[in-house]
C-alpha cells in the first residue's frame, strides 16, 4: 500500500482503498474539550477509593499507576486486585452525557464514507451507544466492539486487535483507524491499516506532551493527523470515488 505524504491536509487518494472505517470513541468522536472523559476519570478515582478503602489522593495515584502498568485502569484492577469488570464499567460510565455536543458536520461526513463504520473502544458498549446518541451518529455505525467483546484486553495490546479483526473479519489493508492516543495506532499500522491521529487537548496526559515534542516529524505509525475530524473526513469524500 502506498504511503501518502504525512500532512495535516488530508489527501483523499490515500484512502481510496478503504472500505472499513474504525473509530476510537473517547476524545476521538467527540472533542476532549467537553470533558466527558474527565467525568469518567473522576468516577474511576471514586471507584478505586471505595473498593480499596483508600483516601482520594492515594486512590488517584494508584489509578494512574495501574493505567500505566496495564493500559487501562480496569485491566490493572482485574490483574492486581481481582475486581470483577461489570460493576466497574457500570459505575464509571454513570455520567452526565449532556456536555457531548451534537455534531451535524461529523454526521454528514460519516454518512458519506463508503463501507463499514465500526467503533473500537476500551470503554463499554452502553457508554459508546449513549455517546453516539448524543452526537447524533448511532445509526451510522455497523457495530461497536467494546472492552467486553475484547475479553477485557485493552488496546493497544495485540490480542485486542486480533479479537477485533477476527470478530469483524477486518482486513487491515482495506481499513483505516482514527484515534486520539498514538500508542493505539501502533498495532493498527503493523496490521496494514491507514492511521489517523485525532488531536485531543487533554494536556495533563503525558502522551500529549510527547505529541508536542514530535514537531513536524511524528513516528512512522502515525500516517495522518488532524484536529478537525469532520473536516478531515469531509475532504476524503470529495475525491469523486465515494459519496
Ligand atoms: Mg480515546
py3Dmol code that shows the C-alpha trace and the ligand (Angstrom):
import py3Dmol

protein = """\
ATOM      1  CA  UNK A   1       0.000   0.000   0.000  1.00  0.00           C
ATOM      2  CA  UNK A   2       1.367   3.375  -0.942  1.00  0.00           C
ATOM      3  CA  UNK A   3       2.023   5.730   1.911  1.00  0.00           C
ATOM      4  CA  UNK A   4       0.942   9.276   1.307  1.00  0.00           C
ATOM      5  CA  UNK A   5       2.788  12.352   2.412  1.00  0.00           C
ATOM      6  CA  UNK A   6       2.155  12.971   6.054  1.00  0.00           C
ATOM      7  CA  UNK A   7       0.471  16.269   6.327  1.00  0.00           C
ATOM      8  CA  UNK A   8      -2.248  17.976   8.287  1.00  0.00           C
ATOM      9  CA  UNK A   9      -4.013  18.335   4.964  1.00  0.00           C
ATOM     10  CA  UNK A  10      -5.989  15.197   4.139  1.00  0.00           C
ATOM     11  CA  UNK A  11      -5.329  13.567   0.810  1.00  0.00           C
ATOM     12  CA  UNK A  12      -8.299  11.516  -0.314  1.00  0.00           C
ATOM     13  CA  UNK A  13      -6.237   9.397  -2.690  1.00  0.00           C
ATOM     14  CA  UNK A  14      -4.621   7.858   0.412  1.00  0.00           C
ATOM     15  CA  UNK A  15      -7.984   6.415   1.431  1.00  0.00           C
ATOM     16  CA  UNK A  16      -9.270   5.147  -1.936  1.00  0.00           C
ATOM     17  CA  UNK A  17      -8.718   1.554  -0.863  1.00  0.00           C
ATOM     18  CA  UNK A  18     -10.531   1.848   2.491  1.00  0.00           C
ATOM     19  CA  UNK A  19     -13.840   0.038   2.997  1.00  0.00           C
ATOM     20  CA  UNK A  20     -13.709  -0.377   6.801  1.00  0.00           C
ATOM     21  CA  UNK A  21     -13.605   2.772   8.921  1.00  0.00           C
ATOM     22  CA  UNK A  22     -12.631   2.137  12.526  1.00  0.00           C
ATOM     23  CA  UNK A  23     -13.070   4.805  15.174  1.00  0.00           C
ATOM     24  CA  UNK A  24     -11.998   5.037  18.759  1.00  0.00           C
ATOM     25  CA  UNK A  25     -14.738   6.656  20.827  1.00  0.00           C
ATOM     26  CA  UNK A  26     -13.477   8.803  23.726  1.00  0.00           C
ATOM     27  CA  UNK A  27     -11.846  12.079  22.738  1.00  0.00           C
ATOM     28  CA  UNK A  28     -11.928  10.962  19.091  1.00  0.00           C
ATOM     29  CA  UNK A  29     -15.599  11.079  18.036  1.00  0.00           C
ATOM     30  CA  UNK A  30     -16.293  13.926  20.440  1.00  0.00           C
ATOM     31  CA  UNK A  31     -13.976  16.774  21.449  1.00  0.00           C
ATOM     32  CA  UNK A  32     -11.990  16.332  24.656  1.00  0.00           C
ATOM     33  CA  UNK A  33     -12.947  19.924  25.472  1.00  0.00           C
ATOM     34  CA  UNK A  34     -16.435  18.763  26.506  1.00  0.00           C
ATOM     35  CA  UNK A  35     -14.741  16.972  29.429  1.00  0.00           C
ATOM     36  CA  UNK A  36     -16.834  13.819  29.172  1.00  0.00           C
ATOM     37  CA  UNK A  37     -13.808  11.635  29.711  1.00  0.00           C
ATOM     38  CA  UNK A  38     -12.790  13.815  32.649  1.00  0.00           C
ATOM     39  CA  UNK A  39     -16.040  12.731  34.325  1.00  0.00           C
ATOM     40  CA  UNK A  40     -15.151   9.076  33.735  1.00  0.00           C
ATOM     41  CA  UNK A  41     -11.669   9.700  35.075  1.00  0.00           C
ATOM     42  CA  UNK A  42     -13.092  11.117  38.314  1.00  0.00           C
ATOM     43  CA  UNK A  43     -15.539   8.213  38.609  1.00  0.00           C
ATOM     44  CA  UNK A  44     -12.618   5.789  38.271  1.00  0.00           C
ATOM     45  CA  UNK A  45     -10.873   7.508  41.175  1.00  0.00           C
ATOM     46  CA  UNK A  46     -14.018   7.178  43.293  1.00  0.00           C
ATOM     47  CA  UNK A  47     -14.345   3.510  42.374  1.00  0.00           C
ATOM     48  CA  UNK A  48     -10.731   2.759  43.365  1.00  0.00           C
ATOM     49  CA  UNK A  49     -11.119   4.725  46.612  1.00  0.00           C
ATOM     50  CA  UNK A  50     -14.358   2.985  47.586  1.00  0.00           C
ATOM     51  CA  UNK A  51     -13.382  -0.515  46.566  1.00  0.00           C
ATOM     52  CA  UNK A  52      -9.894  -0.490  48.020  1.00  0.00           C
ATOM     53  CA  UNK A  53     -10.637   1.705  51.042  1.00  0.00           C
ATOM     54  CA  UNK A  54      -8.201   4.461  50.067  1.00  0.00           C
ATOM     55  CA  UNK A  55      -8.172   8.220  50.529  1.00  0.00           C
ATOM     56  CA  UNK A  56      -8.928  10.008  47.280  1.00  0.00           C
ATOM     57  CA  UNK A  57      -5.350  11.171  46.697  1.00  0.00           C
ATOM     58  CA  UNK A  58      -3.901   7.676  47.199  1.00  0.00           C
ATOM     59  CA  UNK A  59      -6.650   6.228  45.003  1.00  0.00           C
ATOM     60  CA  UNK A  60      -5.800   8.709  42.258  1.00  0.00           C
ATOM     61  CA  UNK A  61      -2.123   7.739  42.414  1.00  0.00           C
ATOM     62  CA  UNK A  62      -2.920   4.043  42.271  1.00  0.00           C
ATOM     63  CA  UNK A  63      -5.372   4.570  39.416  1.00  0.00           C
ATOM     64  CA  UNK A  64      -2.671   6.226  37.311  1.00  0.00           C
ATOM     65  CA  UNK A  65      -0.094   3.560  38.216  1.00  0.00           C
ATOM     66  CA  UNK A  66      -2.497   0.812  37.160  1.00  0.00           C
ATOM     67  CA  UNK A  67      -3.250   2.659  33.939  1.00  0.00           C
ATOM     68  CA  UNK A  68       0.427   2.962  33.059  1.00  0.00           C
ATOM     69  CA  UNK A  69       1.240  -0.635  34.008  1.00  0.00           C
ATOM     70  CA  UNK A  70      -1.735  -2.310  32.309  1.00  0.00           C
ATOM     71  CA  UNK A  71      -3.021   0.050  29.611  1.00  0.00           C
ATOM     72  CA  UNK A  72      -6.318   0.743  31.364  1.00  0.00           C
ATOM     73  CA  UNK A  73      -7.323   1.198  34.986  1.00  0.00           C
ATOM     74  CA  UNK A  74      -9.748  -1.700  34.624  1.00  0.00           C
ATOM     75  CA  UNK A  75      -7.085  -4.106  33.349  1.00  0.00           C
ATOM     76  CA  UNK A  76      -4.937  -3.157  36.350  1.00  0.00           C
ATOM     77  CA  UNK A  77      -7.771  -3.606  38.826  1.00  0.00           C
ATOM     78  CA  UNK A  78      -8.560  -7.027  37.367  1.00  0.00           C
ATOM     79  CA  UNK A  79      -4.930  -8.187  37.322  1.00  0.00           C
ATOM     80  CA  UNK A  80      -3.783  -6.829  40.665  1.00  0.00           C
ATOM     81  CA  UNK A  81      -6.956  -6.518  42.744  1.00  0.00           C
ATOM     82  CA  UNK A  82      -9.273  -9.220  41.381  1.00  0.00           C
ATOM     83  CA  UNK A  83     -12.012  -6.691  40.634  1.00  0.00           C
ATOM     84  CA  UNK A  84     -14.946  -8.008  38.577  1.00  0.00           C
ATOM     85  CA  UNK A  85     -15.287  -5.797  35.490  1.00  0.00           C
ATOM     86  CA  UNK A  86     -19.025  -5.256  35.170  1.00  0.00           C
ATOM     87  CA  UNK A  87     -19.523  -3.190  38.310  1.00  0.00           C
ATOM     88  CA  UNK A  88     -16.557  -1.018  37.345  1.00  0.00           C
ATOM     89  CA  UNK A  89     -17.943  -0.414  33.856  1.00  0.00           C
ATOM     90  CA  UNK A  90     -21.402   0.410  35.198  1.00  0.00           C
ATOM     91  CA  UNK A  91     -20.039   2.788  37.852  1.00  0.00           C
ATOM     92  CA  UNK A  92     -17.547   4.756  35.770  1.00  0.00           C
ATOM     93  CA  UNK A  93     -19.964   5.257  32.882  1.00  0.00           C
ATOM     94  CA  UNK A  94     -22.737   6.540  35.151  1.00  0.00           C
ATOM     95  CA  UNK A  95     -22.138  10.103  33.984  1.00  0.00           C
ATOM     96  CA  UNK A  96     -23.873  13.144  32.530  1.00  0.00           C
ATOM     97  CA  UNK A  97     -23.816  12.934  28.714  1.00  0.00           C
ATOM     98  CA  UNK A  98     -25.328  16.361  28.134  1.00  0.00           C
ATOM     99  CA  UNK A  99     -21.913  18.071  27.586  1.00  0.00           C
ATOM    100  CA  UNK A 100     -21.348  15.995  24.405  1.00  0.00           C
ATOM    101  CA  UNK A 101     -22.223  18.328  21.547  1.00  0.00           C
ATOM    102  CA  UNK A 102     -24.382  17.216  18.643  1.00  0.00           C
ATOM    103  CA  UNK A 103     -22.195  17.198  15.572  1.00  0.00           C
ATOM    104  CA  UNK A 104     -24.114  17.565  12.317  1.00  0.00           C
ATOM    105  CA  UNK A 105     -20.866  18.117  10.411  1.00  0.00           C
ATOM    106  CA  UNK A 106     -19.449  14.841  11.695  1.00  0.00           C
ATOM    107  CA  UNK A 107     -22.707  13.021  10.949  1.00  0.00           C
ATOM    108  CA  UNK A 108     -22.735  14.368   7.396  1.00  0.00           C
ATOM    109  CA  UNK A 109     -19.119  13.338   6.848  1.00  0.00           C
ATOM    110  CA  UNK A 110     -19.593   9.861   8.343  1.00  0.00           C
ATOM    111  CA  UNK A 111     -22.652   9.270   6.161  1.00  0.00           C
ATOM    112  CA  UNK A 112     -20.572   9.696   3.037  1.00  0.00           C
ATOM    113  CA  UNK A 113     -17.830   7.239   3.936  1.00  0.00           C
ATOM    114  CA  UNK A 114     -18.011   4.243   1.624  1.00  0.00           C
ATOM    115  CA  UNK A 115     -18.143   0.975   3.558  1.00  0.00           C
ATOM    116  CA  UNK A 116     -18.493  -0.120   7.173  1.00  0.00           C
ATOM    117  CA  UNK A 117     -18.058   2.122  10.192  1.00  0.00           C
ATOM    118  CA  UNK A 118     -17.190   0.451  13.486  1.00  0.00           C
ATOM    119  CA  UNK A 119     -16.371   1.831  16.943  1.00  0.00           C
ATOM    120  CA  UNK A 120     -13.428   0.084  18.649  1.00  0.00           C
ATOM    121  CA  UNK A 121     -13.326   1.257  22.261  1.00  0.00           C
ATOM    122  CA  UNK A 122     -11.699   0.369  25.566  1.00  0.00           C
ATOM    123  CA  UNK A 123     -14.962   1.525  27.180  1.00  0.00           C
ATOM    124  CA  UNK A 124     -18.328  -0.206  27.318  1.00  0.00           C
ATOM    125  CA  UNK A 125     -20.962  -0.665  24.628  1.00  0.00           C
ATOM    126  CA  UNK A 126     -23.545   1.214  26.723  1.00  0.00           C
ATOM    127  CA  UNK A 127     -21.219   4.183  27.067  1.00  0.00           C
ATOM    128  CA  UNK A 128     -20.498   4.178  23.331  1.00  0.00           C
ATOM    129  CA  UNK A 129     -24.202   3.972  22.475  1.00  0.00           C
ATOM    130  CA  UNK A 130     -25.137   6.835  24.794  1.00  0.00           C
ATOM    131  CA  UNK A 131     -22.306   8.968  23.422  1.00  0.00           C
ATOM    132  CA  UNK A 132     -23.178   8.240  19.778  1.00  0.00           C
ATOM    133  CA  UNK A 133     -26.814   9.062  20.552  1.00  0.00           C
ATOM    134  CA  UNK A 134     -25.753  12.485  21.826  1.00  0.00           C
ATOM    135  CA  UNK A 135     -23.594  13.117  18.757  1.00  0.00           C
ATOM    136  CA  UNK A 136     -26.486  12.024  16.549  1.00  0.00           C
ATOM    137  CA  UNK A 137     -24.459   9.266  14.872  1.00  0.00           C
ATOM    138  CA  UNK A 138     -25.713   5.963  16.372  1.00  0.00           C
ATOM    139  CA  UNK A 139     -27.483   4.928  13.197  1.00  0.00           C
ATOM    140  CA  UNK A 140     -24.314   5.297  11.140  1.00  0.00           C
ATOM    141  CA  UNK A 141     -22.284   2.605  12.866  1.00  0.00           C
ATOM    142  CA  UNK A 142     -22.476  -1.033  11.849  1.00  0.00           C
ATOM    143  CA  UNK A 143     -21.266  -2.160  15.253  1.00  0.00           C
ATOM    144  CA  UNK A 144     -19.428  -1.322  18.452  1.00  0.00           C
ATOM    145  CA  UNK A 145     -16.550  -3.527  19.603  1.00  0.00           C
ATOM    146  CA  UNK A 146     -16.146  -2.857  23.306  1.00  0.00           C
ATOM    147  CA  UNK A 147     -13.894  -3.967  26.134  1.00  0.00           C
ATOM    148  CA  UNK A 148     -16.202  -6.879  26.966  1.00  0.00           C
ATOM    149  CA  UNK A 149     -16.013  -8.111  23.352  1.00  0.00           C
ATOM    150  CA  UNK A 150     -12.221  -7.878  23.699  1.00  0.00           C
ATOM    151  CA  UNK A 151     -12.389 -10.101  26.786  1.00  0.00           C
ATOM    152  CA  UNK A 152     -11.208  -7.090  28.833  1.00  0.00           C
ATOM    153  CA  UNK A 153      -7.882  -6.929  26.999  1.00  0.00           C
ATOM    154  CA  UNK A 154      -7.478  -3.266  26.010  1.00  0.00           C
ATOM    155  CA  UNK A 155      -5.961  -1.548  23.013  1.00  0.00           C
ATOM    156  CA  UNK A 156      -3.054  -1.296  22.265  1.00  0.00           C
ATOM    157  CA  UNK A 157      -2.448  -4.954  23.119  1.00  0.00           C
ATOM    158  CA  UNK A 158      -2.126  -7.204  20.086  1.00  0.00           C
ATOM    159  CA  UNK A 159      -4.758  -9.620  21.469  1.00  0.00           C
ATOM    160  CA  UNK A 160      -7.359  -6.831  21.448  1.00  0.00           C
ATOM    161  CA  UNK A 161      -6.670  -6.125  17.784  1.00  0.00           C
ATOM    162  CA  UNK A 162      -6.660  -9.861  16.977  1.00  0.00           C
ATOM    163  CA  UNK A 163     -10.096 -10.376  18.510  1.00  0.00           C
ATOM    164  CA  UNK A 164     -11.448  -7.228  16.866  1.00  0.00           C
ATOM    165  CA  UNK A 165     -10.103  -8.318  13.458  1.00  0.00           C
ATOM    166  CA  UNK A 166     -11.447 -11.824  13.793  1.00  0.00           C
ATOM    167  CA  UNK A 167     -14.886 -10.891  15.097  1.00  0.00           C
ATOM    168  CA  UNK A 168     -15.433  -8.308  12.336  1.00  0.00           C
ATOM    169  CA  UNK A 169     -13.425 -10.014   9.586  1.00  0.00           C
ATOM    170  CA  UNK A 170     -11.320  -6.887   9.169  1.00  0.00           C
ATOM    171  CA  UNK A 171      -8.621  -6.800   6.508  1.00  0.00           C
ATOM    172  CA  UNK A 172      -6.030  -4.286   7.653  1.00  0.00           C
ATOM    173  CA  UNK A 173      -5.108  -3.483   4.057  1.00  0.00           C
ATOM    174  CA  UNK A 174      -8.555  -2.025   3.408  1.00  0.00           C
ATOM    175  CA  UNK A 175      -9.137  -0.407   6.798  1.00  0.00           C
ATOM    176  CA  UNK A 176      -8.399   2.938   8.413  1.00  0.00           C
ATOM    177  CA  UNK A 177      -8.263   3.740  12.116  1.00  0.00           C
ATOM    178  CA  UNK A 178      -8.903   7.056  13.852  1.00  0.00           C
ATOM    179  CA  UNK A 179      -7.624   7.504  17.429  1.00  0.00           C
ATOM    180  CA  UNK A 180      -6.565  10.188  19.873  1.00  0.00           C
ATOM    181  CA  UNK A 181      -3.917   8.022  21.595  1.00  0.00           C
ATOM    182  CA  UNK A 182      -0.874   7.445  19.386  1.00  0.00           C
ATOM    183  CA  UNK A 183       0.119   4.176  21.090  1.00  0.00           C
ATOM    184  CA  UNK A 184      -3.165   2.635  19.951  1.00  0.00           C
ATOM    185  CA  UNK A 185      -2.208   3.280  16.329  1.00  0.00           C
ATOM    186  CA  UNK A 186       0.999   1.218  16.578  1.00  0.00           C
ATOM    187  CA  UNK A 187      -0.687  -2.175  16.136  1.00  0.00           C
ATOM    188  CA  UNK A 188      -3.051  -0.665  13.546  1.00  0.00           C
ATOM    189  CA  UNK A 189      -0.049   0.366  11.443  1.00  0.00           C
ATOM    190  CA  UNK A 190       1.571  -3.064  11.925  1.00  0.00           C
ATOM    191  CA  UNK A 191      -1.633  -4.687  10.659  1.00  0.00           C
ATOM    192  CA  UNK A 192      -1.608  -2.587   7.490  1.00  0.00           C
ATOM    193  CA  UNK A 193      -4.304  -0.085   8.438  1.00  0.00           C
ATOM    194  CA  UNK A 194      -4.137   3.555   7.435  1.00  0.00           C
ATOM    195  CA  UNK A 195      -3.804   5.525  10.660  1.00  0.00           C
ATOM    196  CA  UNK A 196      -5.084   8.968  11.618  1.00  0.00           C
ATOM    197  CA  UNK A 197      -4.288  10.627  14.920  1.00  0.00           C
ATOM    198  CA  UNK A 198      -7.122  12.868  16.041  1.00  0.00           C
ATOM    199  CA  UNK A 199      -5.622  15.562  18.219  1.00  0.00           C
ATOM    200  CA  UNK A 200      -7.064  15.884  21.652  1.00  0.00           C
ATOM    201  CA  UNK A 201      -6.349  18.607  24.149  1.00  0.00           C
ATOM    202  CA  UNK A 202      -6.054  16.635  27.360  1.00  0.00           C
ATOM    203  CA  UNK A 203      -2.891  18.413  28.306  1.00  0.00           C
ATOM    204  CA  UNK A 204      -2.456  16.617  31.616  1.00  0.00           C
ATOM    205  CA  UNK A 205      -1.775  13.298  29.871  1.00  0.00           C
ATOM    206  CA  UNK A 206       1.960  12.590  29.311  1.00  0.00           C
ATOM    207  CA  UNK A 207       1.221  11.300  25.831  1.00  0.00           C
ATOM    208  CA  UNK A 208       0.170  14.761  24.725  1.00  0.00           C
ATOM    209  CA  UNK A 209       3.497  16.169  25.825  1.00  0.00           C
ATOM    210  CA  UNK A 210       5.165  13.529  23.626  1.00  0.00           C
ATOM    211  CA  UNK A 211       2.979  14.605  20.717  1.00  0.00           C
ATOM    212  CA  UNK A 212       4.012  18.227  21.114  1.00  0.00           C
ATOM    213  CA  UNK A 213       7.635  17.066  21.078  1.00  0.00           C
ATOM    214  CA  UNK A 214       7.245  15.426  17.658  1.00  0.00           C
ATOM    215  CA  UNK A 215       7.012  18.751  15.849  1.00  0.00           C
ATOM    216  CA  UNK A 216       6.599  18.049  12.154  1.00  0.00           C
ATOM    217  CA  UNK A 217       8.054  14.526  12.415  1.00  0.00           C
ATOM    218  CA  UNK A 218       5.640  12.077  14.026  1.00  0.00           C
ATOM    219  CA  UNK A 219       6.583   8.406  14.415  1.00  0.00           C
ATOM    220  CA  UNK A 220       6.153   6.127  11.398  1.00  0.00           C
ATOM    221  CA  UNK A 221       2.940   4.584  12.690  1.00  0.00           C
ATOM    222  CA  UNK A 222       1.154   7.954  12.553  1.00  0.00           C
ATOM    223  CA  UNK A 223       0.240   8.400   8.888  1.00  0.00           C
ATOM    224  CA  UNK A 224      -2.007  11.438   9.217  1.00  0.00           C
ATOM    225  CA  UNK A 225      -3.012  13.895  11.890  1.00  0.00           C
ATOM    226  CA  UNK A 226      -5.964  16.182  12.291  1.00  0.00           C
ATOM    227  CA  UNK A 227      -7.560  18.370  14.896  1.00  0.00           C
ATOM    228  CA  UNK A 228     -10.747  18.580  12.840  1.00  0.00           C
ATOM    229  CA  UNK A 229     -12.208  15.104  12.319  1.00  0.00           C
ATOM    230  CA  UNK A 230     -15.388  16.236  10.498  1.00  0.00           C
ATOM    231  CA  UNK A 231     -13.326  18.400   8.149  1.00  0.00           C
ATOM    232  CA  UNK A 232     -10.789  15.632   7.560  1.00  0.00           C
ATOM    233  CA  UNK A 233     -13.489  13.081   6.694  1.00  0.00           C
ATOM    234  CA  UNK A 234     -15.412  15.515   4.529  1.00  0.00           C
ATOM    235  CA  UNK A 235     -12.296  16.176   2.465  1.00  0.00           C
ATOM    236  CA  UNK A 236     -11.779  12.439   1.935  1.00  0.00           C
ATOM    237  CA  UNK A 237     -15.180  12.047   0.348  1.00  0.00           C
ATOM    238  CA  UNK A 238     -14.657  14.841  -2.140  1.00  0.00           C
ATOM    239  CA  UNK A 239     -12.470  12.737  -4.381  1.00  0.00           C
ATOM    240  CA  UNK A 240     -15.314  11.660  -6.611  1.00  0.00           C
ATOM    241  CA  UNK A 241     -14.955   7.945  -5.930  1.00  0.00           C
ATOM    242  CA  UNK A 242     -17.182   7.882  -2.894  1.00  0.00           C
ATOM    243  CA  UNK A 243     -20.350   9.502  -1.712  1.00  0.00           C
TER     244      UNK A 243
END
"""
ligand_1 = """\
1
MG
Mg -9.701 7.826 23.008
"""
view = py3Dmol.view(width=600, height=400)
view.addModel(protein, "pdb")
view.setStyle({"model": 0}, {"cartoon": {"style": "trace"}})
view.addModel(ligand_1, "xyz")
view.setStyle({"model": 1}, {"stick": {}})
view.zoomTo()
view.show()
